[in-house]
Amino acid sequence: MKIKLKTLLKPFRFFKIHHYLTLLVIFGIGVFNFETTLDPQIQEFRQKKEIHESFEKWWNEERAQEFKNVGLTPNDTIKAQEFELYKERYKVENPTPIIEDRIEEMKGEFLDWWENQGGKEQYAAEHGNFPTDKQYEAELKKWINNYTDKFIRYRWAYIPSRGNSESFFTCGLLLPSLWSFIFFAVCFMFALIQLEKRWNTLFVYAYAIVITIISGFFVDILVNTSFFEHFASQRYIGVSLMLCFLLGANTFDKEKDAIPSYVCKISEFGLAISMAIDWFLNPGIFNAVAVESPIFFALGGVAGYFMPHRSENDSTQTTDNAQRAEETVSPGERIRNMITKGLEAANNGETENAARILQYGLTALLREEPVKFQDVKDAANKIAGSYAEFPSLQWLEWGATAKQKNIPEAAIVLLEKGIAKEKDAMLIRRAHLDIGELRIKTKLDINVAMEHLEKVLKEKDDDKLAEQAKKLMEEGRNILVQQAYAGTKKFKVTN
């Protein structure tokens, strides 16, 4: 369980305070969207429950007795018919809380009022002319809008046909689907962490807010074209265009190799996922959003290309300070600082840079005279547990050196990392023998040592390595017997 928890928490090691605050805001947006989306469904569930409970009470206290009074037996068929009539009456007095369903009901109610209950005549009396079909549609929209404006998911959304431009500031707080929220949470954190390596963090937040606000304006332009005009009365919400912009900024930079190739590939894949979600999973107007996504990705690429990195003065000053500090520290301190920097780079996902730094750092640490045993042990454990990747031969070479320097704990860790990746059977046997020998000599888990030595014999049991393994296994058995005897002796009762 501890190992699993450690693995789950590993990506959060390099988070800073503003990352956690951002996660808290994202969580809050998720809760807000969850509540505003499900509230009508919750109300509908309560309404259905209320219908059944109130009908049962009315049936048992009044209606069943009325049937008995006129000589009829109130059986299940009669009760079911009465329930349907009761439900219809209840719905007339208590309309459905599902907003979209209520809108459809309102269209029918308005048409009936317009045609049969004097609505058309009332309009003519108020405006001095007989209404056209276009004026009917305008009055219907006005009536429906008066209803939908009671609800946040409609009032805060941007609707191009209404031109409610003040909603540019709020539509980004609403997300159209669960998939959009998951995409937002993952991609925004990824983009933030990657971009702040080149930009000031405040610039990333500023870009996110500004692009979220102006994206509604671009959607408005697109739905005014003939191909997308049928989306003009629908709601635009969400931040997928802002995310596409940040992903584009993550892909381009003036400086060669400033952006790792895996970051570019993930960003491009993120664009494809965003477009797929908006085209296939989100309704209506988000087809237009999907079409605009590559445009915002390209705009982000332009920003990434021309946006200068952190202040040159600050970086020069930082470099000068680092160089001065480097000159004042001893070679040993320099090696340990290098290992620390390499581990930080590994945790930040800079695997190539981390591997280069750590390879030099641990090799130098093993070559120190006199060797610092605890420092080597700590460094070996931390590097083995980091995201840094090394060839199997490098792990085995480090392990052999650590064994030679008489640092068994570090040697075991390094050799075990090596055999996990090595393909050469001879090298694997040699490593198994070394691990078994080190564990037996230091009495570090003899049973595990025996397992490694058995693997040496499994491949071949009549060569020099096999002879050494057999001798070590005999020694290991003696230790196990001694440990067992010591255990029973420890608990012996004496007078």
N, C-alpha and C positions, 0 to 999 in steps of 0.2 A: 504493500500500500504506500509506504514511504517513497519507494522508487517511482511509482506511478505519479504521485503528487509532485515529486521533484521534476519529472518530465513535463507535466502539465504547466508548471510554474516557470519553466526554463525561458520561454519567450518573453516573460515579464521582467527578467533580471535587469535589462538595460532601460526600462521605462523610467522617465523622469516625472516630477510632480505634475507638470502640465499634461502629460499623457494620461495620468489617472483622472485628472479633472475632465479631460476630453471624453474619456470612457464614461465618466459619470453623466456628462451631458447627453451622450449618445444613448445611454441607458434610460435617462429621463424622457428623451424623445420617443424611445421605443414604448415605454409605459404609457405616455400620452397618446400615441397612435393606437395602441392596443385598446385602451379604454374608450376612446372616441369611436373606434371602428366597431367594437363589440357591444357598446351600450344599447343600440337599437335591438340587437338580437337578444340581449339579456331582458330588455323590456318586453319583447314579444313572448319570450318564455314565461315571464311572470304573468303576462296577459292571458296566455293559454291556460295557465294554472288557475288564474282567477275565474276564468269562464267556467271551468269544470267545478271548482269549489262552490261558486255562487249558484250554479245550476243545481247541484246536488242539494244544497240547502233549500232552494226554492221548491224543488221537486218534492222533497221529503216533508216540507212544512205546509205547502199550499197546493201545488198542481196535482199531485197524485190523489189527494183527497177530493179535488174537484171532479176527477174522473169517476171516483167511487160514488160521489153524490148523484151522478146521472146514470148510475148503473153499469159503468164500464170498468173492466179490470185493467189497471195500469201495468201492462206487460212490457217486456224489453223493446219490442218493436215500436210501441207508442212512445216509450221513453226516448228512444233514439230519434224519432221524428220531432219530438218536442225539443230535444237538445239542438237539432239543426236550426229550428226556428228561433230558439233562444240565442244561439250563437250569432245568427244574422242580425237580430235586434241589438245585441251587445256591440257588434262591430259598427253598426250605424252610430251608436252613442260614443264608442271608443275606437276611433280609426287605428289602423295598423301603425306601429311605431317604426317599421322598416321604411326608411325615407324614400327609397326608389319605388317601392310598392305603393306608398301613399301618393307619390307624384302621379303615377298612372291612374289611381282612383280619382285624383283631383281633376285630371284632364277630362274624364267622363262626367264628373259633377259640373265642371265649368261649362262643358258643351251643352248639357241639359239645361242649365240656368240660362245660357246664352240664347238657345233656340226656343225653349218652352216656357221659361219663367220670367221673361221680360228683360233679359240682359241686353239684348240687341237694342231694344227700344230705349232702355235707360241710357245706353251709350249715345244714341242719336240725340236724345234730349239734352245731354250734358255737353256734347261737342257740336251740335248743330248740323251734323251730316250723318248719313247712313254708313255704318262701318264696312270696310272692305275686309277681305280675307287676311291681308297683311296686318290690319289694325286689330283683328281678332287674335292673331298670333301674339301681337305685342301685349294685349291685355291679359292673355293666358300666361305669358312669361312673367308679367308683373305680379300676377296673383300667386304663381308658384314660387317666385323669388321671395315674396313676403313670408312664405312658409319655410323655405330652405334656409333663409338667413337666420333662423333660430338655432341652426346647428353649425358648430365650429368647422366641420369638414367641408361645408359648403360656403360658409361666410369667409373663411380664411383662404380658400382656394382661388386661383386666378381663372376666370372664365372669359375668354377672348370676346365673345359676343356681347358681354356686359361692359367690357372695358374697365373693370374695377381694378385700376392700376395700383391702388393702395395695397392690394393683396400680394403684390410682388414681394413685400417685406415679410409675409406670413406663410405663403404657399410652400416654402421650403421646409417648414416644420411638420408638414403633413406628408406621409409616405403612402403610395398607392397600394402596396402589398407587403406581405411578410418577406418575400424574396428581395424586394427593393430595400427593405430595412437591413437584412443580412448583408447585402452587397454594400450598402452605405457604411455599415459598421466596420466591415473588414477592409474595404478599399480606402476609406478615409484615413484609418489608422496607418495603413501601409504607405499611402501617399505622404502623410504628415511626417512619418519617421524618415522616409527616404529624402524628401525635399529639404527638410531642415538640416541635412548634412551639407547642402550647398547654399541655402537661403537662410535668412533670419526667420525664426519660427513665426514671428508676428506677421511677416509677409504671407506666409502660407494661410494663416487664419483670415487675413484681409482679403486675399484672392478668393478664398472659399465663400466668404460673405458676399462680396461684390458680384461674383459670377452667379451665385444663387439668385440674387435680386434681378440681375439683367437677363437671366435666362428666360424668364417669363416674357420679356419683350421680344426675344427672338422667336419664341413659340408663337406669339401673336402674329408676327410677320408671316410665318409659314402657313398658319391656318387661314390667312386671308387670301391664299392662292386657291385656284379653282380645284386642285386635286385634294386639298385637305380641308376645304371650307365646311364640310359636313361635321367636322370636329369642333367648330367654333363655339358651340353651346355647351361643350363638355368642360370638365375641371382639369386644370393643369396643377399638379402638386409634385413634390419630390425634389431631389438634388442630383439626379443622374447626370445632367449636363455639367454641373460643377465637378462631379467626380471624374467625368471624361476629360475635362480641362486639366485637372491635377495629374491624371494619369499621362496625359500628353506631355506635361511639363516634366514628368518623371522619365521621359524617353529621349529627350534631346538636350544637348549641351554643347557649347562652343568647344570646350576642352575635350580632347580625345581621351577616352577611357575614364572620364569623370564619373560615368554611370556604369555600374556593372551590367554585363549582358543579361543576367537573370532578371534584373529589375526592369529592363526594357521589355523582355518577353512577358513577364507577369503583367506589366502595364498594358501591353497590346492585347493580351488575353482578357484583361479586365474590360477593355473597350468592347470586345466581342460579346462577353457575358452581359454587359449593360444593354447592348442593342438587342440581344436575344430576349432578355427579361421584358424590355419595353415593347418589343414587337409581338411576342408570343404569350406573355403572362399578364401584362397590364392592358387595360381596355382602351379602345378608341384613340384619344388624342395622343397617347404615348407611342403610337406608330409614327406620328410626326416628330416626337422627341427622339425616337430611334434614328430617324433620318438625319437629324441635326447633331447627333452624338459625334460622328467623325469630324464635323466642322469644329466643335469645341475641343476635340482631341488635338486637332491641328493648331487651333489658337493657343492651346496649352503648350504645344511643342514650340511655337514661336516665342512664348514667354520664357520657356526653359532655355531656349537658345540665346536669347538676348539679355535675360535677367542676370546681372552681375552676381558673383558669389559674395559671400560676406565681405565686409569692408576690407580693402587691401591694407589700409593702415593697421587695422586690428590684427589681421593675419600676420603682417610683417612684424608687428610688435610681439605677437605671440611667438612667432618663430625665433625672433631675437632672444626673447626671454628663455625659450626652451633651449636655444643653443648655449646661452650663458649658464643655465642650470646644468646642462650636459657637461660643460667644461669643469664645473666645480665638483661633480660627483666622481666617485672612484669607479674603476672598471667593473667591480663587483656590483655596485649599485646600478650601473648602467645596464648590466645584463638583467637584473631583476626588474628594472623599469621597462625594459624591452618585453619581457615575458608578460608583465601587467598590461602593456599596450596591445600585445598580441591577443591576449584573452578578451580584452574589450572589443577589439576588431572582430573576433570570432563571434561574440555574443551579439554584435551589431549586424551580422550577416556578411561581413567582408571576408569571406572564407579564403580567397586567394592571398590577400594581404596578410591575414592572420597566420596562414600556414608559413609564409615566407619569414615573418618576424619570429614566430615560435620555434621554427626549425633552427634558426641561428641562435636564439636565446637558450634553448635547452641544451644544445650541443656545447655552447660555451660554458654553461653552468656545470656540465659533467666534466669539463676539462679543467676546472678550477683546481688550484693547488694552494692550500689543502682544500679538499672537497667539503662542502657544507651539506652534511647528510640530510638534515631536516628540510633545507631549502629545496633540495633535489626531490625529496619525497612529496612535498607540497606542490611543486611545479608539475611533477609527473601526474599526480591525481587530478589537478585542475585542467591540464591539457587533455588528459584522457576523457574528462567529462565535458569538454567544450565542443563547439560545432566545427572546430578545425579538422581538416582532412589531410592525412599523410599517407604515402605509400606504405605497404606492409613492411617492406625492407627497412624503412626508416624507424618504425616502431621496434623491430627486432634488433636493429643496430643500437638504438638507445638502450634497450633492455640488456643486451650483452655488455655494453659499457658500464651500466649501473651495477651489473653482477660483478664485473671485474673490479669496480670501485668499492665493492662490499656494501651496497645499498640495496638489500634484498627486497624490501617492500616496494620501492620504486621499480626495480627490475621486474618483479612479478606483474605489476600493473602494465608496464610497457610491453612485456612479452605477450601477455594475454590479449592486448589490443592488436599486436602483430599477427598472431595465429588466427584471429577472427577474420582476417582478410587474405592471408597468404594462400597461394595455390600450390606451391612447390612442396611435395610430400616430405622431402629430406629436411628442408628448413623447418617444417611443422614439427617433425619428430624431434629435432634438435631442441626446439623451443619447449616442447612438452617435457623433455628430459630436464632442461634447465629450471623450468618452473617447479617440477617435482623435487629436484635437488634443493632449490632455495627454500621451499616450504618445509622440507624435512629437516634441513640444517637449522632453520629458525623456529621449527615446530609451529608453523602457521597453518592450521587446518590440515592435519595429516591425511584425513580422508580424501580431501580434494587433491592432495599431492599424489595419493595412490591412483586416483582416476587418471591423472596426467601420465603417470608412468605406465599404466595399463595400455594407454593409447600408443605408447612407444613400442611395447611388445606386440600389440595387435597387428602392426604393419610387418614386423620382422622380429623374430625372437632368438636369432643366432649370430648377431653381429656385435661389434664393440659397444654400440649404444644400448643394445638389449642387455648385455652383461652389466653395464653400469646401472641400468634401470632395475635389474633384479637385485643387485646389491643394495640399492637405495630402498627398494620395497621391503627387503628384509630388515633394514634399519628402521623403516617406518612401522613395520609390524611390532618390532620391539618397543618402540615409543608408545604405540597404542596399548600394548600389554601393560607397560609401566603406568600409563595414565589411568587405565582401568583399575589396576591394583591400588594406585594411590587414592583413587576415588573410594574404593571399598574400605581402605584403611582409615580414611578420613572419618567415615561414619561408624567405625567400630566402637562398641560400647565397652567401657572399662570400669572396673570397680574402684 
